[in-house]
C-alpha cells in the first residue's frame, strides 16, 4: 500500500478514536497556503488541532518526535488562519495522535493520544 493511502487510513483511525472518546470532528485534512491540519475537533470547551503520525513501531523514535518545531510552527499558523475564517469561543489546543501499526492495515494497532502536545 502506498504511503498516502496508509496515511489516510491512519487519519481515519485517529478520527474514529477521537469520535469514540466524545470528540466532535469538525474538519479533516484542512489545508491552506500555510499548511495542513489532519483533524480539527471540538471537545470539552476546546477546539483541538490534531496531528496524526503513523509508524510501524517506535524502535527508531516515538512518532511524536517527527512533529518537529518547524512542523509545529506551520500547524500553529494554519490554526490561526482557520480560526480567523471560523469564529469560535473555544480555547485552541494542539494534540498529537501516534498510531503504531506493525503490519499496516492488517494487524493490531496501538493508538497513543498526547493532549496539549506542543511546547
Secondary structure, 3 states (H helix, E strand, C coil): CCHHHHHHHHHHHHHHHHHHCCCEEEEEEEEECCEEEEEEEEECCEEEEEEEEEECCCCCCCHHHHCCHHHHHHHHHHHHHHHHHCCCCCEEEEEEEEEECCCHHHCCCEEEEECCCCC
